[in-house]
Amino acid sequence: MALYGIYGRHEIRDCPLNNAESRKFVVEVGKRDMSSILPKYKINKIIGQYHSALEHTYIWILDAEDPHLIQQFVIEGGMASFNEVKIVPLITFDDVVRVAGKIDQN
């Protein structure tokens, strides 16, 4: 399992709460069954989708195999059409604790 975060940010004027075109897109995406397209991008699972409406930011957490394919997912899926996007590798807090514990042992 490899975890990746898709961090997104949009301008206030592009927010789905303010922009009819963005709103239509978000509602459409919310209705999609993404499970049928995830294998194309080697995404095993969408673990979580979190949004901060008033910050105009979001993070989606994925279990995936290839960040370049995640990039294609974001572009072809339309998320990049009105969002600035960053894709970053993630580890769990337990992994941080485990690695930090090994540093002290050396």
N, C-alpha and C positions, 0 to 999 in steps of 0.2 A: 504494500500500500504506500503510495506517495501522495502526500497532501499538498494542494496548491490553493492559494487564495486569489480570487479575482477581485481586486479592489477597483471600484468605479466611482467617478465623480462627475457631476454635470453642473452646468450653470443654472441659476435660478430660472431664467427664461425658458430653459429646456426641460424643466422638471415636469414629470407627468401630472403633477397637481396644477400646473400652470399652462401647459402646452398641449393643445388638442392632439397634435400628431404623435407626440411622445406618449400621451395617455392611451391612445388607440393601440400603439405598439405594445405597451406594458400589459394592457388588458388581454391582448391577443397572445402574448407569451405566457401569461398566467393560465390560459386555457389549454395550452399545448401539452401533449403527453411527450415529454422529452426523452423518455426511456427508449424510444425507437431510434433516436438520432445519436444518443451518447456513444454507442459503439464505434461509429464513424470517426469520432475524435479520441478514441481510447480513454473515455471517461467512464470509470467503473460505477461511480455514484456521485450525485450531488448531495453532500452531507448537510449543508445548510445554506440558506439564503437570508441575509440580514440587511435591513435598510434603515437608514436614519433620514427620514423625510426632510426634516428641517436643516440638516447638515448637507443634504443633497449628495450623500455618499452611500455606498453599499459594499458589502463583502459577500461573495459566494465562496463556499469552501467545497472543494472537489477532491475526490480520490481519483487520480488520473495517472496516466503513464508518460505523457509527453507535453511539456509546456508549449511547444510549437503548435501542437494540435489544439490545445486550449485556445491559443491565439486565433486559429482558424475558426473555432467554435464561436468566439466572441465577434469576429468580423462577419462571418457568414450568418450568424444568428441575429445580427443587427444591433447588438448591445453597444458596439463601438461607434454606431452612427450618431449618437448624441452624448456619449460618455467618454471621458478620459479614463483609460484602463491600464492597470498594472497587474501583472501575473507574477506571483512570488511563491517560492517553496515555503512550506510550513512544517513545523514539528510540534508535537504535543508538549505541554508543560512537563509531563512525566519524562519525556526525552531530555528536556533541558536539565531537569534534576539529576537524571542518570549521568549525563555527560559532565555536569558540574561536579558530581561526586567523584568521578574518575580523575578529574583535574587535581583535586585535593589529595588524592592517593599517590600522585607521582612525586 
